[in-house]
Amino acid sequence: MVSKHILLGLILISTKIILSAQTRQPNLVANPSFEYFADPPIGWFYKGEHFTKVMKYWHSPTSSSPDAYGPKVRVPIQWANKGFGDQKPHSGTAMVGLTLYGCQFGKPHCREYIQIQLSEPLVVGQNYALSFWVSHLPRSLRINNIGAAFSVNKIDIKTDALLTLLPQVYAHQPIDVLPHKWHQLSGEFVADAEANYLIIGNFFSDSLTTALGGLSNQLDYAYYYIDDVTLVKKEPILPIPVKDDDLTKIPLAKGKVIPLKNIFFDTNSADLLPRSFIELHKLESIMQAKPSMVIEIRGHTDNEGSDNYNKDLSRRRAKSVMEYLVEHDIPRTRIRYIGYGETKPIATNNTPKGRQQNRRVEFLIVKE
């Protein structure tokens, strides 16, 4: 397929927009091309929770239902007849589709959004480059205002309402893409808050959005495909202060148990969330620097749930940490893992704060 870069009308907070350049900084968006599924989709989605269940790391922040396209997805015939699913992904075998306009015409779920936790918070004052690729459902309306916003807190509302966030990047002019082609929306911004979440969609009402039609069989809503989302730091890279209790500053000794303070999982799941990778990279670096070190990964839970369930969950979470290290070239022979469930609390289980402290992963230095 033919691709080209276009510089759309973009806006951001605290700086001007310029075309994003290539960089070697790591992408802060996990699963950027939507290739990884927690539960591979085969059908169509009618609720936001369906999308959240199948897509790894990405969520629907509202009750509206983004569409995940993958190799085995079967689009219902009434939607396939309108052209849904005819588009090929920009890369790989998967992509996402969003309805972004049409509330005034009574379109259900007329605003759909996708949300992801960044692998690290934005650094205030740091310059970032953001880009993602868009393609247009040919029979739907062409609109402007497609963009991206950031939030300190995770958005989770139970309606399909418009999200009135101020986007750092968005298209001023309607994105009029040739059928089955892709265009890149890109720009730079300076972070003005330690945001944790990226949200993509249309943050403007229909009355403030320009829509172009003209086809005899025109649909009365706008629908766009999204793929290959990238967020990277731009030079100069600002230093991030290292706290005294940071893992890289803790003295190491045989027999010492060290907590991994920033390890995150989905509720009742052993799947590591992207924010965990920062702490795990530190542990990986320590083990690379100390090639004789042997550790035991220990998982713990609070006392909610049965003993057997908690022990199994804690074991699977410890195993996930072990698998991350093995995938990053730490020999399997240097890592053990075990799940203790609720049997070794470090705080009371009678308060939310205590239970949170008891839900933890730590490691024992077996050999330095």
C-alpha positions as CSV (number, residue, x, y, z in Angstrom):
1,M,0.0,0.0,0.0
2,V,1.2,3.6,-0.6
3,S,1.8,5.7,2.4
4,K,2.8,9.3,2.9
5,H,3.3,11.7,5.8
6,I,0.9,14.6,6.0
7,L,1.2,17.5,8.4
8,L,-2.3,18.2,9.6
9,G,-3.4,21.2,11.6
10,L,-2.3,20.4,15.1
11,I,-2.5,22.0,18.4
12,L,-0.8,21.4,21.7
13,I,-0.3,23.0,25.2
14,S,2.7,25.2,25.8
15,T,4.5,24.8,22.5
16,K,4.2,24.9,18.7
17,I,3.6,21.8,16.6
18,I,6.1,20.5,14.1
19,L,6.4,17.3,12.1
20,S,7.6,14.4,14.2
21,A,11.1,13.2,13.5
22,Q,12.7,9.8,13.8
23,T,14.2,9.0,17.2
24,R,15.9,6.2,19.0
25,Q,14.0,6.8,22.2
26,P,11.8,3.8,23.3
27,N,8.1,4.0,22.5
28,L,6.1,4.7,25.6
29,V,3.0,2.9,24.2
30,A,2.9,-0.8,24.7
31,N,1.2,-2.9,22.0
32,P,1.3,0.1,19.6
33,S,0.0,-1.8,16.6
34,F,-2.7,-3.7,18.5
35,E,-1.1,-7.1,17.6
36,Y,-1.4,-8.6,21.1
37,F,-4.7,-9.8,22.5
38,A,-5.6,-11.0,26.0
39,D,-8.4,-13.0,24.5
40,P,-8.2,-13.1,20.6
41,P,-11.4,-11.5,19.1
42,I,-13.6,-13.5,16.7
43,G,-16.8,-11.5,16.8
44,W,-18.1,-7.9,17.0
45,F,-18.2,-5.6,20.0
46,Y,-21.3,-3.9,21.4
47,K,-19.9,-2.8,24.7
48,G,-16.7,-1.0,25.8
49,E,-16.0,-3.8,28.3
50,H,-15.8,-6.3,25.4
51,F,-12.9,-4.3,23.8
52,T,-11.2,-4.0,27.1
53,K,-11.4,-7.7,27.7
54,V,-9.8,-8.8,24.5
55,M,-7.2,-6.1,23.8
56,K,-4.0,-6.3,25.7
57,Y,-3.1,-3.1,27.6
58,W,-5.7,-0.9,25.7
59,H,-9.0,-0.1,27.3
60,S,-12.3,1.7,26.4
61,P,-12.6,4.6,28.8
62,T,-16.4,4.7,28.3
63,S,-19.2,2.2,27.6
64,S,-18.8,2.8,23.9
65,S,-17.3,-0.1,21.9
66,P,-14.2,0.4,19.8
67,D,-13.7,-2.4,17.3
68,A,-10.6,-4.7,17.3
69,Y,-9.7,-6.2,13.9
70,G,-7.5,-9.3,13.8
71,P,-7.0,-12.3,11.6
72,K,-10.0,-14.2,12.9
73,V,-12.5,-11.4,13.4
74,R,-15.8,-12.0,11.6
75,V,-17.6,-8.7,10.8
76,P,-21.4,-9.2,10.9
77,I,-22.9,-9.1,7.4
78,Q,-24.9,-6.0,7.9
79,W,-21.7,-4.1,8.8
80,A,-19.6,-5.9,6.2
81,N,-22.0,-4.7,3.5
82,K,-21.1,-1.1,4.5
83,G,-17.4,-1.7,4.1
84,F,-16.4,-2.4,7.7
85,G,-13.3,-4.7,7.8
86,D,-12.3,-4.2,4.1
87,Q,-9.3,-2.1,5.2
88,K,-5.9,-3.8,5.7
89,P,-3.8,-2.8,8.8
90,H,-1.0,-0.3,8.3
91,S,1.3,-2.9,9.7
92,G,1.0,-6.5,11.0
93,T,-2.4,-8.2,11.1
94,A,-4.4,-6.0,13.5
95,M,-5.8,-2.5,14.0
96,V,-8.6,-0.7,15.8
97,G,-11.7,1.1,14.4
98,L,-13.5,4.1,16.1
99,T,-16.8,5.9,15.5
100,L,-15.9,9.6,16.0
101,Y,-19.0,11.6,14.8
102,G,-22.7,11.3,14.4
103,C,-24.4,12.0,17.7
104,Q,-26.7,14.6,16.2
105,F,-28.0,12.0,13.8
106,G,-28.8,9.5,16.6
107,K,-25.8,7.2,16.0
108,P,-25.4,4.9,19.1
109,H,-21.9,5.0,20.5
110,C,-21.1,8.1,18.4
111,R,-17.9,8.8,20.3
112,E,-15.5,5.9,20.8
113,Y,-12.1,6.2,22.4
114,I,-9.1,4.0,23.2
115,Q,-7.0,4.5,26.3
116,I,-3.7,3.0,27.5
117,Q,-1.4,3.5,30.5
118,L,2.0,4.8,29.4
119,S,5.0,2.7,30.3
120,E,6.2,5.7,32.3
121,P,4.6,9.0,33.3
122,L,5.2,12.1,31.2
123,V,8.0,14.3,32.5
124,V,6.9,17.9,33.0
125,G,8.9,20.1,30.6
126,Q,10.0,17.2,28.4
127,N,9.4,17.5,24.6
128,Y,7.6,14.5,23.1
129,A,6.8,13.3,19.6
130,L,3.4,11.6,19.1
131,S,2.1,9.9,16.0
132,F,-0.5,7.4,14.8
133,W,-1.8,6.3,11.5
134,V,-5.4,6.7,10.3
135,S,-7.5,5.3,7.5
136,H,-11.1,6.2,6.6
137,L,-14.1,4.0,6.1
138,P,-14.9,5.2,2.6
139,R,-18.7,5.5,3.0
140,S,-18.5,7.4,6.3
141,L,-18.1,11.1,6.8
142,R,-14.7,12.7,6.8
143,I,-14.0,14.9,9.8
144,N,-11.4,16.9,11.6
145,N,-10.6,16.9,15.3
146,I,-9.2,13.4,15.5
147,G,-6.5,13.6,18.1
148,A,-4.9,12.5,21.3
149,A,-5.2,13.7,24.9
150,F,-3.5,12.8,28.2
151,S,-4.8,12.2,31.7
152,V,-3.1,11.9,35.1
153,N,-5.8,9.4,36.2
154,K,-7.4,6.5,34.4
155,I,-10.8,7.4,32.8
156,D,-13.5,4.9,33.5
157,I,-17.1,6.1,33.0
158,K,-20.2,4.0,32.5
159,T,-21.8,6.0,29.7
160,D,-20.9,6.7,26.1
161,A,-20.6,10.4,26.7
162,L,-18.2,12.8,25.0
163,L,-14.9,13.2,26.8
164,T,-14.2,16.9,27.1
165,L,-10.4,16.6,27.4
166,L,-8.1,19.2,25.8
167,P,-6.1,17.3,23.2
168,Q,-2.4,17.9,22.9
169,V,-2.5,16.9,19.2
170,Y,-5.5,17.0,16.8
171,A,-6.3,17.6,13.2
172,H,-7.7,21.0,12.4
173,Q,-8.8,20.0,8.9
174,P,-10.9,17.0,7.9
175,I,-8.8,13.9,7.2
176,D,-9.8,13.1,3.7
177,V,-7.9,9.8,2.9
178,L,-8.1,7.9,-0.3
179,P,-9.9,4.5,0.0
180,H,-7.7,1.9,1.7
181,K,-4.7,4.3,2.1
182,W,-3.1,5.4,5.4
183,H,-1.9,8.8,6.5
184,Q,0.1,9.7,9.6
185,L,-1.1,12.3,12.1
186,S,2.0,13.5,14.0
187,G,3.2,16.4,16.1
188,E,5.3,17.4,19.1
189,F,4.3,18.8,22.5
190,V,5.8,19.7,25.8
191,A,4.3,17.9,28.8
192,D,2.7,20.2,31.4
193,A,1.6,17.4,33.8
194,E,2.8,14.0,34.9
195,A,0.1,12.2,32.8
196,N,-0.1,8.5,33.0
197,Y,-2.7,7.7,30.3
198,L,-3.0,8.4,26.6
199,I,-6.5,8.6,25.0
200,I,-7.2,8.7,21.3
201,G,-10.5,9.9,19.8
202,N,-12.6,13.1,19.0
203,F,-12.9,15.4,22.1
204,F,-15.2,17.9,20.4
205,S,-18.9,18.0,20.0
206,D,-20.5,17.4,16.6
207,S,-21.3,21.2,16.4
208,L,-17.6,22.0,16.7
209,T,-16.5,19.3,14.3
210,T,-16.4,19.7,10.5
211,A,-17.9,16.8,8.5
212,L,-17.6,16.3,4.7
213,G,-19.9,14.0,2.8
214,G,-21.0,13.9,-0.9
215,L,-21.5,10.3,-1.7
216,S,-24.9,9.0,-2.8
217,N,-24.8,6.1,-0.3
218,Q,-23.1,8.3,2.4
219,L,-23.4,7.1,6.0
220,D,-24.3,9.7,8.6
221,Y,-21.4,9.1,10.9
222,A,-17.6,9.2,10.8
223,Y,-15.5,6.0,11.2
224,Y,-11.7,5.7,11.1
225,Y,-9.2,2.9,11.6
226,I,-6.2,3.5,13.9
227,D,-2.8,1.8,13.8
228,D,0.8,2.1,14.9
229,V,0.7,4.6,17.8
230,T,4.1,6.0,18.9
231,L,5.1,8.3,21.7
232,V,8.8,9.1,22.2
233,K,10.9,11.6,24.0
234,K,12.7,14.2,22.0
235,E,16.2,15.7,22.7
236,P,17.2,17.0,25.1
237,I,16.2,14.3,27.5
238,L,15.4,15.7,30.9
239,P,16.8,13.7,33.9
240,I,14.3,12.0,36.2
241,P,15.2,12.3,39.9
242,V,16.1,9.0,41.5
243,K,14.6,8.4,45.0
244,D,16.6,7.1,47.9
245,D,14.6,3.9,48.0
246,D,14.9,3.2,44.3
247,L,15.8,-0.4,43.4
248,T,19.1,0.7,41.9
249,K,20.2,2.2,45.2
250,I,19.3,-0.6,47.6
251,P,22.4,-2.5,49.0
252,L,22.4,-6.1,47.8
253,A,23.3,-9.1,50.0
254,K,22.7,-12.8,50.1
255,G,19.5,-13.6,52.1
256,K,18.0,-10.1,51.7
257,V,14.4,-9.8,50.6
258,I,13.8,-6.7,48.4
259,P,10.3,-5.5,47.3
260,L,9.6,-4.6,43.7
261,K,7.6,-1.5,44.4
262,N,6.2,-0.7,40.9
263,I,4.8,-4.0,39.6
264,F,1.3,-3.8,38.3
265,F,-1.2,-6.4,37.2
266,D,-4.8,-6.3,35.9
267,T,-7.3,-7.2,38.6
268,N,-7.4,-11.0,39.2
269,S,-4.8,-11.4,36.4
270,A,-1.1,-12.4,36.2
271,D,-0.6,-10.2,33.1
272,L,2.0,-7.5,33.7
273,L,0.9,-4.0,32.9
274,P,3.3,-1.7,30.9
275,R,4.1,0.5,33.9
276,S,5.8,-2.6,35.4
277,F,8.5,-2.7,32.8
278,I,10.5,0.3,34.3
279,E,11.1,-1.6,37.6
280,L,11.7,-4.9,35.8
281,H,14.2,-3.3,33.6
282,K,16.1,-2.2,36.7
283,L,16.1,-5.7,38.1
284,E,17.2,-7.0,34.7
285,S,20.1,-4.5,34.7
286,I,21.2,-5.5,38.2
287,M,21.3,-9.2,37.2
288,Q,23.2,-8.4,34.0
289,A,25.8,-6.5,36.1
290,K,26.0,-9.4,38.6
291,P,26.1,-12.6,36.4
292,S,26.4,-14.9,39.4
293,M,23.4,-13.6,41.2
294,V,20.5,-16.1,41.8
295,I,17.1,-14.9,43.0
296,E,13.7,-16.2,44.1
297,I,10.7,-14.3,42.9
298,R,8.0,-14.3,45.6
299,G,4.3,-13.4,44.9
300,H,1.9,-12.4,47.7
301,T,-1.8,-11.5,47.9
302,D,-4.3,-10.1,50.5
303,N,-6.8,-12.3,52.1
304,E,-9.7,-11.7,49.8
305,G,-10.6,-14.9,47.9
306,S,-10.0,-18.5,48.8
307,D,-6.6,-19.8,50.0
308,N,-6.1,-21.9,46.9
309,Y,-7.0,-19.1,44.5
310,N,-4.7,-16.6,46.2
311,K,-1.8,-19.0,46.2
312,D,-2.3,-19.8,42.5
313,L,-2.6,-16.1,41.6
314,S,0.5,-15.2,43.5
315,R,2.4,-18.0,41.9
316,R,1.3,-17.0,38.4
317,R,2.3,-13.4,39.1
318,A,5.7,-14.4,40.3
319,K,6.1,-16.6,37.2
320,S,5.2,-13.6,35.0
321,V,8.1,-11.7,36.5
322,M,10.4,-14.6,36.0
323,E,9.3,-14.9,32.3
324,Y,10.0,-11.3,31.7
325,L,13.5,-11.7,32.9
326,V,14.1,-14.8,30.8
327,E,12.7,-13.1,27.8
328,H,15.3,-10.4,28.4
329,D,18.2,-12.8,28.4
330,I,18.6,-13.7,32.1
331,P,19.2,-17.5,32.3
332,R,16.3,-19.5,33.6
333,T,18.7,-21.3,35.9
334,R,19.3,-18.1,37.9
335,I,15.6,-17.5,38.8
336,R,13.2,-19.4,41.0
337,Y,9.6,-18.4,41.7
338,I,7.0,-19.2,44.3
339,G,3.6,-18.0,45.3
340,Y,2.7,-17.6,49.0
341,G,-0.8,-16.3,48.6
342,E,-2.0,-14.6,51.8
343,T,0.2,-16.5,54.2
344,K,2.9,-13.9,54.7
345,P,1.2,-10.5,55.2
346,I,3.3,-7.4,56.1
347,A,0.3,-5.3,57.1
348,T,-3.3,-5.7,58.3
349,N,-5.9,-7.1,55.9
350,N,-8.6,-5.1,57.7
351,T,-8.0,-1.9,55.8
352,P,-7.7,-1.1,52.0
353,K,-4.3,0.4,52.6
354,G,-3.1,-2.7,54.4
355,R,-4.5,-5.1,51.7
356,Q,-2.7,-3.0,49.1
357,Q,0.6,-3.4,50.9
358,N,0.0,-7.2,51.1
359,R,-0.5,-7.5,47.4
360,R,3.1,-7.4,46.4
361,V,6.0,-9.1,44.5
362,E,9.5,-9.2,46.0
363,F,12.7,-11.2,45.4
364,L,15.1,-13.0,47.7
365,I,18.8,-13.0,46.9
366,V,19.7,-16.6,47.0
367,K,23.2,-16.1,45.8
368,E,25.0,-12.8,45.2
